[in-house]
Amino acid sequence: MTPGAPTPFPGDPPITPQLVREHNLTDAEYKRITTLLGRTPTFAELGVFSALWSEHCSYKHSRPVLKTFPTTGPQVVQGPGENAGVLRLPDGWAVAFKIESHNHPSAVEPYQGAATGVGGILRDVFTMGARPVAVLNSLRFGSLDDARNRYLFAGVVKGVGDYGNCVGVPTLGGEVDFSPSYGGNPLVNAMCVGVLKERDLIKAAARGVGNVLLVVGSRTGRDGIHGASFASEELTHESEQRRPQVQVGDPFIEKLLLEASLALIASGHIVAIQDMGAAGLTSSSAEMAAKGGVGVEIDLSLVPTREAGMTPYEILLSESQERMLVVARPDRIAQVQAIAEQWDLTATPIGRVTDDGMYRATWQDRVVVEIPGQRLIDDCPVYAPDAREDEAIVRLRDAAPPASRLPPLDDVLLRLLDHPAVASKHWVYEQYDSTVQAGTVIGPGAGDAGVIRIRDAEFGLAVTVDCNNRYVLLDPYEGGKAAVAEAARNIACTGARPLGITDCLNFGSPERPSVFYQFKESCRGIADACRALETPVTGGNVSFYNESPAGAVDPTPVVGMVGLLPRADRAVPSHARAAGDVVFVLGETRAELGGSQLWEALHGFVGGQPPRVDLAAERRLVDYLVSAAERGLVRSAHDCSQGGLGIALAEVAMGGPYDETGFGLNIDLTTYGLRLAAVDLLFSESHGRAVITCPPTRTTAVAALAQELGVPAQRLGTVAERGGAVRLRLRDATVEHPVARLRQVYFSSVSRRMGD
């Protein structure tokens, strides 16, 4: 056919200033659109621009900042710009991984919002040709004392668990935190890790004029329309009415789509594949065309729908789940359809690749969208908002909690272990299948990072997600560094070498100078830490407009990291494993209670200068932990983070939730940190520290390696008998509790608050 000029579809509304505003486009952006087109857009075209020029899809406020990240290195196979980043592994293997947010949908429909977040991130990974082997998540909520927060928490956890469990991918780790700022806007970030042979990597660039576009998977419905623009605005009291913009997932179809997609990629019958994620068919088809430097033409009347009477606008913008867009040669259509049918799916031709560079959508013979394809993607405006630190934060950084008498240190330890942010998240991960696929070496609660062995290979992968929002709030540069540093420590504690990161940058509105300052500075910190630790950024997600009537969430740049463990069978857990083993603390403890869990839990105060990150010291600690594991020197390793050394020692002693009991500890701190008060010694959150245990025969080698690598190492005591007591001797006091009492408090905290 020879396309004509675009015309409105029967029943389309007229384009008015009010309609433009409802599509979250500014007057200047709309003028840019009319200039680009040389005419008024059709309703369908307005929807296309609204989706692709949304913050969620275009990164129009963040793109210049993201370009400052280090993204290259000898291990990088694919950096930012594809569905997922890919890093090189031994023996021709590679790892694909990505993290993304599903915050707004989860705020209004927690179960489906979280479930479809997992589904979307799985598709991002298997469209690279990788088989998903692990899912992780970073979840943030308001106080569990509030009934609505408990409802959101329960719904999100069940959604994550049900979807991942049904698809058959283990949930290997994650983090859960609670803070008042998330009360009106929870954060739900999902990460997926997959493995592939490097030679099997496939990308999402459409190419080959005359090649055919096919929709594979579920039919298109009306769920999720405007999902991308919904994710690019603040939550309000009216957001509950946006439930139709939350997608509905089917994990059983996802499993079929996973297997069909991997089979299509392996067959060689397709040239490109792309998930229909945010903005659905619009983004997948437009981005594939732009990456390939070609045009596309789609007949929307051919798209299989599950609801009668769907319009071109609805079909283009639907975010119905479990759908793929595939590009194949015309002579391979039958083979593509045959593979889809093997998995009870359909593969329907809906369009073709063209040579005129236009992004064109028709309804049979009627053209409803015709936009220069490259300009649709590249001409989105890019903004450079003002960035200024909030003076209130400057004052808060210089503040301290009101002077008050501290409870006995025994009680302080119990109160911290009972705080939901510190306590075991067993209530969460017992709802997840962490052992499916039979590759899990270290699962949730057993180590500082999850560890999985790669089938048919000797090596394993360690995976983690990390961020301390209090640090970022008080000092975004140091907080950004800290997120990367803690992730690297967690990876290294298992014996794995950190390889690279993906990030999910959760912030309030970038139009607020104070928020954009937090964003820029935390990204600067992430970039500096990644350079120092040689862990390039391979991709990720920016989630702005995380605001509610109560205000913006705390800045939360979550870092997802993967590491390589040369021998999966030598993975190091985080808990004591044998009575008589010797306990060491690595690194320096300083008086750094700013931003600490102690101040928040005891005083309800978040302030002060958070602990500083010495990147050179962090690098030395990582090298030490990796070398010690390679030499078989350590039996356990656990980093010091929230709650400091006191909490780290208690966690080393308590063991995992499925252990019958933990071990006692006999710890002598009378000659450690001589200039520190007892409260600083136990609960300071200084970075660059870890607690290790080793057999008595390895103590000389442990100390020698520390001296060789320039890592401070102090022998603190020994592991006592199973079921004994944890005794921490200080200069002026002794903290002592039966390990059974610590376990009871620590493992019941969240379930008690959830009414279980």
Salt bridges, closest charged atoms under 4 A:
GLU29 OE2 - LYS60 NZ 2.94
GLU45 OE1 - ARG39 NH1 2.77
GLU55 OE1 - HIS61 ND1 2.48
GLU82 OE1 - LYS291 NZ 3.99
GLU100 OE2 - LYS98 NZ 3.14
GLU109 OE2 - ARG243 NH1 3.76
ASP124 OD2 - LYS98 NZ 3.71
ASP162 OD2 - LYS158 NZ 3.23
GLU175 OE2 - ARG140 NH2 2.48
ASP177 OD2 - ARG140 NH1 3.80
GLU198 OE2 - ARG88 NH2 2.98
ASP200 OD1 - ARG199 NE 3.98
ASP223 OD1 - ARG306 NH2 2.49
GLU233 OE2 - ARG242 NH1 2.48
GLU240 OE2 - ARG148 NH2 2.76
GLU240 OE1 - ARG243 NH2 2.93
GLU254 OE1 - ARG123 NH1 2.74
GLU259 OE1 - ARG131 NH2 2.93
GLU259 OE2 - LYS255 NZ 2.74
ASP275 OD1 - ARG123 NE 2.68
GLU297 OE1 - ARG352 NH2 3.71
GLU297 OE1 - ARG360 NH1 3.17
GLU307 OE1 - ARG222 NH1 3.05
GLU314 OE2 - ARG222 NE 2.96
ASP331 OD2 - ARG329 NH2 2.95
ASP356 OD2 - ARG360 NH2 2.82
GLU370 OE2 - ARG360 NE 2.60
ASP379 OD2 - ARG375 NE 2.74
ASP386 OD2 - ARG388 NH1 3.98
GLU389 OE2 - ARG397 NH1 2.63
ASP418 OD1 - ARG752 NH2 2.31
ASP418 OD2 - ARG753 NH2 3.22
GLU430 OE1 - HIS426 NE2 3.47
ASP448 OD1 - HIS638 ND1 2.63
GLU458 OE2 - ARG567 NE 3.85
ASP475 OD2 - ARG612 NH1 3.77
GLU478 OE2 - LYS481 NZ 3.23
GLU478 OE2 - ARG612 NH1 3.64
GLU521 OE1 - ARG524 NH2 2.77
ASP528 OD1 - ARG531 NH1 3.38
GLU534 OE2 - ARG619 NH1 3.28
GLU547 OE1 - ARG512 NH2 2.65
ASP569 OD2 - ARG567 NH2 2.87
ASP581 OD2 - ARG635 NE 2.62
GLU592 OE1 - ARG590 NE 3.34
GLU600 OE1 - ARG470 NH1 3.63
GLU618 OE2 - ARG489 NH1 2.89
ASP623 OD1 - ARG497 NH1 2.60
ASP623 OD1 - ARG619 NE 3.63
ASP639 OD2 - ARG489 NE 3.36
GLU651 OE1 - HIS638 NE2 2.59
ASP668 OD2 - ARG729 NH1 3.51
GLU685 OE1 - ARG470 NH2 3.74
GLU736 OE2 - ARG727 NE 2.97
